[in-house]
């Protein structure tokens, strides 16, 4: 695998251009965003209730032996916990709905876009890499919406609310608790830089495995025919081992990070207690205030720790979004910009003409798959590997043309150009005198009945495979099958025209396909 794969690229932590494009998928679901943010803010405020009630019980209710007040405060505490549970549940539901709906729209757009790209793009791009775009990369963005940005806003709100409350109660105790914040920042910074590189490496290796799997499983007959199972197994094992190694490295980094944060949090609580002892002894703070501070400190460091994880989700999502948008920005070079129509009676023939056509295929494995053809105005170059050189011929209605030549002479290329899978670098192809680039692609291809050498059948029923894009009735489908003698084969299948074929039609023989 070349090292120039676009999986190796890493986006900046927060790219404004990418963020604005991502916001476009969230905007239609603004109500879900608003609802989730409101619930997160409420949840952040509810986290303050427990420590405040604890202080009230220790400093007021217990010294006064007011057990009725203790009961009331306990009920309030339980109610606050219930409300916090409800808001947490509600915001998780809303953010999950937001992520799933936004990603549903993005997957649909990606698939529609892939179907419009030129054939040369797929010549140069492994299918497994494209599968990774539509699955793994999109799932990374789902994590961004469900557990990243919105939850991160909630964490920031909690930090602000808890910090303000702690300073308002006793700023000295607050400073004592916050002495470890620089250490937490340093540990988090080292963790983020390590994990960013590991995430990039994991994504790259997943894409490589997908590409390898797609190619070997598609060609499984060849693998088995030539006894390649052991060699291909060894090749996959190498890819799999590399992926495992990257995953284990990330596990080790996480295994070091969280205990380190827990240790710093414990140090902060110890320093808080040491500072509080002298102040309680001097009567400057109450025991209830210290108890409340211990709870608030725990709740302060939890979202601080979570923010580091949110940062990594953001980094991973930005890298995935960059690759997704790079794919969405790839334009088909065989542009469907034609607006002319053929003026011909229904069922009449057309005249097809090649006029001085020169064509060469794009270089296989090009680093830029979008560069799927040279400009149509390009002049012939002696260094170019031309498949067609100044080809001209005309076929009128009723005439039959046979293309004969050795393998690689360009017979299939002529059909590919006629169907506009590619455009020639020079010359033009016309139908009834109209350049095919001026015709809508759908109208052009509707004129051609194409019987492929390698028949491809979809995993669907027989009738659908006969019909495809044509709005044919069941009777018309049966009539078409009868005309070519396929009705006898279909009659032998369980379910007849409703019989569902397996992937690529593997459940029937080559002749039956």
Helices and strands as residue ranges (DSSP letters): G 6-8, H 16-27, H 30-56, I 57-61, H 67-116, H 119-124, H 127-132, I 133-137, H 138-147, H 149-169, H 171-177, G 178-180, H 181-218, H 220-225, H 229-281, H 287-328, E 352-359, E 388-395, H 411-418, E 426-431, E 434-435, G 436-438, H 441-446, H 462-467, H 474-483, H 487-491, G 496-498, G 503-505
